[in-house]
Amino acid sequence: MVFQDPYSSMNPVFRVSHGIMRNLKLHRPELNAVQRRAEAERVFTLVGLTPAAEMLRKFPFEMSGGQRQRVGFAQAVAVRPRLILADEPVSMLDVSIRAGILNLMTDLREREGVSILYITHDIASARYVADRIVVMYAGHIVEAGPTEDVLADPKHPYTQLLLSAVPDPREPVSVSTSAAVGEPPKVVNPAEGCRFRERCPLAIDICGRVTPRPTLLAPAHTAACHVATANAGGAAATRS
Ligand code: SF4
């Protein structure tokens, strides 16, 4: 796991070597102390924290936010995971260093053979790093598929809304008229039906009665929407 806030996810009274050594002791007990030290230096170098021996001696307050987040990835990679959960890992960093962390994720994927589940509200950065996108709304997966397919041809109205909110540097600044109205639904004991219906400009009668299920609408591309399914398959769909 790599946490969102690199300023509070490390114990401030320990040097940054503490976390990685602890992970290695717990998850790779076959390593002796010398091997643990060598592995810690290897992963610090891998994530760009060099010279590794010197960086391992630092306390968290001696590092920038970007360096601390690299420590987070080093701690995760050291245990040789098949999957890293990265929860908004760049949202608290300056824009100028976000690209470095996104590039680090791509490098780790290619060099260590690890998959990364990147959780974000920033669809532009997801496009930059992800092979596959899963869009969630109020706890439900509403669309999933290869990144370029989903972004080039979004099937679900919520995905379309997310994409409309991404600024286009080629366009002049204007006041958007496509913002969704309404409130997000209750996610505790929700009523049957589509959770996006109160905000959806395409809602029809069935949306309030039947929860849409993910349906294959293109190769490897699913969406959970009655209207998108009807449009794709020609099934009858009438506005309320
Ligand atoms: S199922 Fe209905 S309310 Fe939900 S996204 Fe599709 S059209 Fe909109």
Residues whose N, C-alpha, C, O or C-beta is under 5 A from the ligand:
A	BS01	SF4	P157 C194 F196 R197 C200 L202 A203 I204 C207 P212 A224 C225 H226 V227
